[in-house]
Amino acid sequence: MEGLGMIARAHTLTKDDVIEYFTTLSNWGRWGNDDRLGTLNLITPEVRKSAATLVRTGKVVSLSRDVDPRGPQDPLRSGLGVTHRYMMIDEVGAHRGRGQVRWDAVTEQTLFMAHGSNTHLDGLAHYNWDRKNYNGFSVDDNTSSILGSTKLSVHQASQGIITRGVLLDIAGLRGVEWLEPGTPIYIEDLEAAEASQDVIVRSGDALLIHTGHVAQTLKKGPDPKNQQSGLHVSCMPWLRRRDISLLVGDCIHDVQPSGFDGFDLFRPVHAIALVAMGLWLIDNAELTELAATCKSEKRWEFFFATLPYRFVGVTGSLVNPIAMF
């Protein structure tokens, strides 16, 4: 457990304290000056082999929300809160062939993804600070209007993210179905969940944090003020010490409002994770069934895998992560 003095200070961080994290929590150069993987380097073959031993029953839980234009959707910002899907030709009359054999001629579609609602992976070029991406790559050198991100796009994770997953159920810890919008999660909450669940987050893990946000949205609709529960930025040194490879949340990770809305770090967890630490993020996962399964199985660790699309130049990808028990 963190010292009481450190915990008290964490609750009163200033803007300057947060900006200092870009230096004190940096992984720049840790895996070489040309590194493109960041914390995925922590997923060694040994880590993957160990994760495979966690498969005992073969039960699989999907951790993705449905990509459904009928919603409900969480608006990220005005006008971008709805998923739109356009089919090239009529879906009903698109079956072709002879005799009893038919095939669907609809082979292409265009999807406009609601970034704030769908389960997606954030690559390391998704955020920058002081015109620098992870590992010191210059935004000016790393970004092209034609090619996108030339050095840090999501195709760098083409081998997939396969590791031990650990769920910390903060909503369950507090005995509620979901945390109320705007509720911050602190280091002491993370450590209390570890103690309650008899699990320890360790190097190379995918850390999943259940706030109940998706369950709340499905039952009550999006919060009209676009507030969400989530991590307080003071948790970042703890995440750096635990050396996790991936952070997965059922919201956008940052508590909203973050408490730092008056300057550029209105989502400081995102910025420090992606830019300073090289820590990959999955936003808006569906963790309701996973929390129930972990409780039923009486274990909070599992085999975790997600396979992002090999989008070259793109800073994010829809994903369907799975947990296997």
Helices and strands as residue ranges (DSSP letters): H 4-10, H 15-24, G 38-42, H 45-52, E 60-62, E 84-87, E 95-96, E 103-104, E 109-112, E 120-122, G 134-136, H 139-142, E 143-144, E 148-149, G 154-157, E 161-169, H 170-173, E 184-185, H 187-197, E 206-210, H 213-220, E 230-231, G 233-235, H 236-242, E 246-249, H 268-271, I 272-277, E 280-283, H 288-297, E 301-306, E 316-318, E 322-324
